Amino acid sequence: MPTPPGGSHGPLLLPFAGLRYEESVAGPLGSLVAPPHTELGPSLRSARLASSPYTVTHLERPEYSPGDGPAVRRWLAEGALVEDEPGYYVVRQRREDGREHRFLLAALLVGPETDGRVHPHESTIPEAVVSRVERLRATGVDSEPVLLVDDAGGHTARLVASAEELGAHVATGRTTAAAPLSLDVWHLRDPAVVESITVDMSRHDLLIADGHHRFAAVREMARASGATQRLLVAVGDQRSWPLDLVSLHRVAPIGAWDALLAAACEVEEVDAEPAAVLTVLRGLSDPWVVLAGADRALCLRTDPTLAAGAGAGAWVDTVLAGSGLEDRTVRYEPDAGAALHRRPADSLGVLIPRPTLAGVRAVVDRGGHMGRKTTSFRPKPLAGTVLRLR
């Protein structure tokens, strides 16, 4: 990826004063954290809001915890949250099968203009960015980190791997979700360790994996104020604890069928039986997609010029937008099988081949953005493990 303008390697990540739950007041950590807010459907969100007055989901929107001032300030006053001395954090999420992921939690410096070291790879919706600015100002807290991917490895990754020896173990917990996770948090505040991470990470190029709208919102806040802002991020090292990268498929009204077919460069008929469609999908790569209806399935070769070479997902979004479809009529589904089996009868599935990190970076290096919600890096860091006041 490009070197920052002028070869500058000023600080990119900084330590921060994290907020953590005081379990004697708020309850067990595992019952208070949550999946990323965008992954909570209405029923699960309602259940979480009802489960505890301190679950992190209350901090997603001000209306979820109405009262006098931001809920995060009330929780601090009530002793449900405590504020640490500034430092970095290492969060370990370990699955029951033993697979673990470690994330470095830090404050990302976000200026009014891009400095060349943080790379969005998906486009955003302007209205959603405005909404996120309002929400961040009203809630006064970063309740979940923006996920960044680093594939450089090296010094900081080794420090993260040694968190048990270098940091203070400040929290542990176990989630009670359908896929239980054990959580451990270490606070890195030794001045030499903090300085070492700050200097090393100033030389890294980071890819935004999840949280494009929050990042764009904080950049807008920087532009409006003329001052650099800070944003809570979780950095995952792809060499040491690789995240899975999957596609987000589209489920759209059946009326989009003709528009997608007309825009394709090539069309091949395939067996419409769902198992056969999934087999075909596994053998495809960009620029192909699969178009699946009730009793017909096609492989479409997308036109890279239509979406400026930004990938099959961007092509699909461009065609759907050009057909007059409203955004709200398109659903995004990470599970290709669900996009085939659990879609309404009057809809179609557009299945996008599994992306690669190299392919994503190639689009970014060309100065492009992939379609909205085209990729999903998993697992994501949980919301609420460590918070940050805005």
C-alpha positions as CSV (number, residue, x, y, z in Angstrom):
1,M,0.0,0.0,0.0
2,P,1.1,3.6,-0.5
3,T,3.5,5.2,1.9
4,P,2.0,8.1,3.9
5,P,2.4,11.5,2.2
6,G,5.9,12.9,2.6
7,G,7.0,9.6,4.2
8,S,5.6,10.8,7.5
9,H,5.4,8.3,10.3
10,G,3.8,10.4,13.0
11,P,1.6,8.6,15.6
12,L,-1.3,6.7,14.2
13,L,-2.5,4.8,17.3
14,L,-2.4,6.1,20.9
15,P,-3.1,4.7,24.3
16,F,-6.4,5.7,25.9
17,A,-8.2,5.7,29.3
18,G,-10.5,2.8,28.9
19,L,-13.8,2.3,30.6
20,R,-14.5,-1.2,32.0
21,Y,-17.4,-2.7,33.8
22,E,-17.3,-2.9,37.6
23,E,-18.8,-6.4,37.9
24,S,-19.8,-5.9,41.6
25,V,-22.2,-3.3,40.4
26,A,-23.0,-4.1,36.7
27,G,-23.0,-7.9,36.8
28,P,-20.8,-10.5,35.1
29,L,-18.9,-9.2,32.1
30,G,-20.0,-12.1,29.9
31,S,-23.7,-11.0,30.3
32,L,-23.0,-7.4,29.5
33,V,-20.9,-7.6,26.3
34,A,-22.6,-8.2,22.9
35,P,-22.0,-8.9,19.3
36,P,-21.4,-5.8,17.1
37,H,-24.6,-3.7,17.0
38,T,-25.1,-4.2,13.3
39,E,-25.4,-8.0,13.9
40,L,-28.2,-7.7,16.4
41,G,-31.6,-8.3,14.9
42,P,-34.7,-6.6,16.4
43,S,-35.7,-9.6,18.6
44,L,-32.2,-10.2,19.9
45,R,-31.7,-6.5,20.5
46,S,-34.9,-6.3,22.5
47,A,-33.9,-9.3,24.6
48,R,-30.5,-7.8,25.4
49,L,-32.0,-4.5,26.4
50,A,-34.3,-6.3,28.8
51,S,-31.6,-8.5,30.2
52,S,-29.8,-5.8,32.2
53,P,-29.9,-2.0,32.7
54,Y,-26.1,-2.1,32.0
55,T,-25.8,-4.2,28.9
56,V,-23.6,-2.4,26.3
57,T,-26.5,-2.5,23.9
58,H,-28.1,0.4,25.8
59,L,-25.2,2.6,24.6
60,E,-25.9,2.0,20.9
61,R,-28.5,4.7,20.7
62,P,-29.5,7.4,23.2
63,E,-33.2,6.3,23.1
64,Y,-32.2,2.8,24.4
65,S,-31.4,4.3,27.7
66,P,-33.3,7.6,28.1
67,G,-32.6,9.8,31.1
68,D,-30.7,12.9,32.1
69,G,-27.6,13.1,29.9
70,P,-25.7,10.2,28.2
71,A,-26.1,6.8,29.9
72,V,-22.3,6.3,30.0
73,R,-22.0,9.3,32.3
74,R,-24.7,8.0,34.6
75,W,-23.1,4.6,34.7
76,L,-19.8,6.1,35.7
77,A,-21.5,8.0,38.5
78,E,-23.3,4.9,39.7
79,G,-20.0,2.9,39.8
80,A,-21.1,0.5,37.0
81,L,-18.1,1.6,35.0
82,V,-14.6,2.5,36.1
83,E,-12.0,4.5,34.1
84,D,-8.4,3.2,33.8
85,E,-5.1,5.0,33.5
86,P,-4.2,5.5,29.8
87,G,-2.8,2.4,28.1
88,Y,-3.3,-0.1,25.3
89,Y,-5.5,-3.2,25.8
90,V,-5.2,-6.8,24.5
91,V,-8.5,-8.7,24.3
92,R,-8.4,-12.4,23.8
93,Q,-11.6,-14.1,22.5
94,R,-11.3,-17.9,22.7
95,R,-13.8,-20.3,21.3
96,E,-14.8,-23.7,22.8
97,D,-12.7,-25.5,20.2
98,G,-9.6,-23.7,21.4
99,R,-9.2,-21.3,18.5
100,E,-8.4,-17.8,19.7
101,H,-8.2,-14.3,18.4
102,R,-6.3,-11.4,19.9
103,F,-7.1,-7.7,19.3
104,L,-5.1,-4.7,20.2
105,L,-7.4,-2.0,21.4
106,A,-6.2,1.6,20.9
107,A,-7.3,5.1,20.0
108,L,-6.9,5.8,16.3
109,L,-6.1,9.4,15.3
110,V,-8.5,10.5,12.6
111,G,-7.8,13.8,10.9
112,P,-9.9,15.9,8.5
113,E,-7.9,14.3,5.5
114,T,-6.6,10.9,4.8
115,D,-3.0,10.3,5.8
116,G,-2.4,7.2,3.7
117,R,-2.2,4.6,6.4
118,V,-5.8,3.7,7.1
119,H,-7.7,2.3,4.1
120,P,-11.5,1.9,3.9
121,H,-12.4,-0.8,1.3
122,E,-16.2,-0.4,1.2
123,S,-18.3,2.6,0.2
124,T,-20.7,4.2,2.6
125,I,-24.2,5.7,2.6
126,P,-24.1,9.4,3.2
127,E,-27.3,9.4,5.2
128,A,-26.0,6.7,7.5
129,V,-22.8,8.7,8.1
130,V,-24.8,11.7,9.2
131,S,-26.9,9.5,11.5
132,R,-23.8,8.0,13.0
133,V,-22.3,11.5,13.7
134,E,-25.5,12.4,15.6
135,R,-25.5,9.1,17.5
136,L,-21.8,9.4,18.6
137,R,-22.4,13.0,19.8
138,A,-25.6,12.0,21.7
139,T,-24.2,8.8,23.4
140,G,-20.8,10.3,24.1
141,V,-19.0,6.9,23.9
142,D,-17.3,4.5,21.6
143,S,-19.3,1.4,22.7
144,E,-17.6,-1.0,20.3
145,P,-14.3,-0.8,18.4
146,V,-13.9,-0.3,14.6
147,L,-12.1,-3.5,13.4
148,L,-8.8,-2.9,11.6
149,V,-6.8,-5.6,9.9
150,D,-3.0,-5.6,9.9
151,D,-1.1,-8.2,7.9
152,A,2.5,-6.9,8.6
153,G,3.1,-9.0,11.7
154,G,6.3,-8.1,13.5
155,H,7.0,-6.3,16.7
156,T,3.6,-5.3,17.9
157,A,2.2,-8.7,17.2
158,R,4.9,-10.2,19.4
159,L,4.0,-7.8,22.2
160,V,0.3,-8.7,21.8
161,A,1.2,-12.4,22.0
162,S,3.1,-11.7,25.3
163,A,0.3,-9.7,26.9
164,E,0.2,-12.2,29.9
165,E,3.7,-11.2,30.8
166,L,3.6,-7.5,29.8
167,G,0.2,-6.4,31.1
168,A,-2.1,-6.5,34.0
169,H,-5.0,-9.0,33.7
170,V,-8.0,-6.8,34.3
171,A,-11.0,-8.7,33.2
172,T,-12.3,-12.2,32.4
173,G,-15.6,-13.5,31.4
174,R,-17.6,-16.0,29.4
175,T,-20.5,-15.2,27.1
176,T,-23.7,-17.1,27.2
177,A,-24.5,-16.8,23.5
178,A,-25.2,-19.7,21.1
179,A,-21.5,-19.8,20.3
180,P,-19.9,-19.3,23.8
181,L,-16.6,-17.4,24.0
182,S,-14.2,-16.9,26.9
183,L,-12.8,-13.4,27.3
184,D,-9.6,-12.1,28.8
185,V,-8.4,-8.5,28.9
186,W,-4.9,-7.3,29.6
187,H,-4.0,-3.6,30.2
188,L,-0.6,-2.6,28.8
189,R,0.5,0.6,30.6
190,D,4.3,0.1,31.0
191,P,5.7,3.3,29.4
192,A,8.3,1.4,27.5
193,V,5.8,-1.1,26.1
194,V,3.3,1.8,25.2
195,E,6.0,3.8,23.5
196,S,7.2,0.7,21.6
197,I,3.7,0.0,20.2
198,T,3.0,3.6,19.3
199,V,6.3,3.9,17.4
200,D,5.9,0.5,15.6
201,M,2.3,1.0,14.6
202,S,3.0,4.4,13.1
203,R,4.8,2.5,10.3
204,H,1.9,0.1,9.5
205,D,-0.9,0.2,6.9
206,L,-4.2,-0.8,8.3
207,L,-7.3,-2.0,6.4
208,I,-10.8,-1.1,7.8
209,A,-12.5,-4.5,8.1
210,D,-15.7,-3.4,9.9
211,G,-17.0,0.0,11.0
212,H,-16.8,2.0,7.8
213,H,-19.7,4.3,8.7
214,R,-18.3,5.0,12.2
215,F,-14.9,5.8,10.7
216,A,-16.5,8.1,8.1
217,A,-18.5,9.8,10.8
218,V,-15.5,10.6,12.9
219,R,-13.7,11.9,9.9
220,E,-16.7,14.2,9.3
221,M,-16.5,15.3,12.9
222,A,-12.8,16.1,12.3
223,R,-13.6,18.2,9.2
224,A,-16.4,20.1,11.0
225,S,-14.2,20.9,14.0
226,G,-10.9,21.3,12.1
227,A,-9.3,19.2,14.8
228,T,-8.0,15.6,14.8
229,Q,-10.5,13.2,16.5
230,R,-9.9,9.8,18.2
231,L,-11.8,6.6,17.6
232,L,-11.7,3.3,19.5
233,V,-10.3,0.5,17.2
234,A,-9.4,-3.1,17.5
235,V,-6.4,-4.2,15.4
236,G,-6.3,-7.8,14.4
237,D,-3.0,-9.2,13.1
238,Q,-3.8,-11.4,10.1
239,R,-0.6,-13.4,10.3
240,S,-0.8,-14.4,14.0
241,W,-4.6,-14.7,14.5
242,P,-6.2,-14.8,11.0
243,L,-9.8,-13.7,10.6
244,D,-12.1,-15.5,8.2
245,L,-13.1,-13.4,5.2
246,V,-16.5,-14.1,3.7
247,S,-18.8,-12.5,1.2
248,L,-22.1,-10.7,1.9
249,H,-24.6,-11.9,-0.6
250,R,-27.7,-10.0,-1.8
251,V,-31.3,-10.9,-1.6
252,A,-33.3,-8.5,-3.8
253,P,-36.8,-8.2,-5.3
254,I,-37.3,-10.5,-8.3
255,G,-37.8,-7.5,-10.5
256,A,-34.1,-6.9,-10.6
257,W,-33.5,-10.1,-12.5
258,D,-33.7,-8.6,-16.0
259,A,-31.5,-5.6,-15.1
260,L,-28.7,-7.9,-13.8
261,L,-29.0,-10.2,-16.8
262,A,-28.8,-7.3,-19.2
263,A,-25.7,-5.8,-17.6
264,A,-23.7,-9.1,-17.6
265,C,-20.9,-9.7,-20.0
266,E,-21.4,-13.4,-20.2
267,V,-24.2,-15.7,-19.0
268,E,-24.1,-19.4,-18.3
269,E,-27.0,-21.5,-17.2
270,V,-26.3,-23.9,-14.2
271,D,-28.3,-26.4,-12.2
272,A,-30.8,-24.6,-10.0
273,E,-30.8,-27.2,-7.3
274,P,-29.4,-25.4,-4.2
275,A,-26.7,-27.9,-3.4
276,A,-25.5,-27.6,-7.0
277,V,-25.6,-23.8,-6.9
278,L,-23.4,-23.8,-3.8
279,T,-20.9,-26.1,-5.5
280,V,-20.7,-23.8,-8.5
281,L,-20.3,-20.8,-6.2
282,R,-17.3,-22.4,-4.4
283,G,-15.5,-22.8,-7.8
284,L,-16.1,-19.1,-8.8
285,S,-13.9,-16.1,-8.3
286,D,-14.4,-12.4,-9.1
287,P,-15.7,-11.2,-11.6
288,W,-18.4,-13.9,-11.6
289,V,-21.6,-14.0,-9.5
290,V,-24.5,-16.5,-9.3
291,L,-28.0,-15.2,-9.9
292,A,-30.5,-17.6,-8.3
293,G,-34.3,-17.5,-8.7
294,A,-37.0,-20.0,-7.7
295,D,-36.3,-22.5,-10.5
296,R,-33.4,-21.0,-12.5
297,A,-29.8,-20.2,-11.7
298,L,-27.2,-18.4,-13.9
299,C,-23.5,-17.5,-13.6
300,L,-23.0,-13.9,-14.7
301,R,-19.6,-12.5,-15.7
302,T,-19.7,-9.0,-14.4
303,D,-18.4,-5.9,-16.3
304,P,-15.5,-4.5,-14.3
305,T,-15.8,-1.1,-16.1
306,L,-19.3,-0.6,-14.8
307,A,-18.0,-0.4,-11.2
308,A,-14.5,1.0,-11.8
309,G,-12.9,-2.4,-11.2
310,A,-14.1,-2.5,-7.6
311,G,-15.3,-6.1,-7.7
312,A,-18.4,-8.1,-8.2
313,G,-20.2,-6.8,-5.2
314,A,-19.8,-3.2,-6.4
315,W,-21.1,-4.2,-9.9
316,V,-24.2,-5.8,-8.3
317,D,-24.9,-2.7,-6.3
318,T,-24.4,-0.4,-9.3
319,V,-26.8,-2.4,-11.3
320,L,-29.4,-2.7,-8.6
321,A,-29.2,1.1,-7.9
322,G,-29.5,1.8,-11.7
323,S,-32.6,-0.4,-11.8
324,G,-34.4,1.9,-9.4
325,L,-34.4,-0.4,-6.4
326,E,-34.4,1.4,-3.0
327,D,-31.6,0.4,-0.6
328,R,-34.1,-0.8,2.0
329,T,-35.4,-3.5,-0.4
330,V,-32.0,-5.3,-0.5
331,R,-31.0,-7.6,2.3
332,Y,-27.4,-8.7,3.0
333,E,-26.7,-12.3,4.0
334,P,-23.3,-13.8,5.0
335,D,-24.6,-17.3,4.6
336,A,-25.0,-18.3,0.9
337,G,-27.3,-21.2,1.9
338,A,-29.6,-18.8,3.8
339,A,-29.7,-16.5,0.7
340,L,-31.0,-19.5,-1.2
341,H,-33.3,-21.2,1.3
342,R,-34.6,-18.4,3.5
343,R,-35.5,-15.8,0.9
344,P,-39.1,-14.8,0.0
345,A,-40.6,-16.4,-3.0
346,D,-40.8,-13.1,-4.9
347,S,-37.0,-12.4,-4.5
348,L,-33.7,-13.5,-6.0
349,G,-30.4,-14.3,-4.5
350,V,-27.1,-12.8,-5.9
351,L,-24.3,-14.9,-4.6
352,I,-20.8,-13.4,-4.6
353,P,-17.6,-15.5,-4.6
354,R,-15.5,-15.6,-1.4
355,P,-13.1,-12.6,-1.5
356,T,-9.4,-12.7,-0.7
357,L,-7.5,-10.2,1.4
358,A,-5.1,-9.8,-1.6
359,G,-8.1,-8.9,-3.8
360,V,-9.5,-6.4,-1.3
361,R,-6.1,-4.7,-1.0
362,A,-5.7,-4.6,-4.8
363,V,-9.0,-2.7,-5.1
364,V,-7.8,-0.3,-2.4
365,D,-4.4,0.2,-4.0
366,R,-6.2,1.3,-7.2
367,G,-7.9,3.9,-5.1
368,G,-11.3,2.1,-5.3
369,H,-14.0,1.0,-2.8
370,M,-15.9,-2.3,-3.0
371,G,-19.7,-2.3,-2.8
372,R,-21.5,-1.5,0.4
373,K,-21.4,-4.5,2.8
374,T,-19.5,-6.7,0.4
375,T,-17.2,-8.5,2.8
376,S,-17.4,-9.7,6.4
377,F,-14.3,-10.4,8.5
378,R,-15.0,-12.9,11.3
379,P,-15.0,-13.1,14.2
380,K,-15.5,-9.5,15.2
381,P,-14.5,-8.1,18.6
382,L,-17.3,-8.0,21.0
383,A,-18.9,-4.7,22.0
384,G,-18.5,-3.6,25.6
385,T,-15.3,-5.4,26.6
386,V,-13.6,-2.0,26.8
387,L,-15.3,1.4,26.1
388,R,-14.0,4.8,25.4
389,L,-15.4,8.2,26.3
390,R,-15.8,10.6,23.5
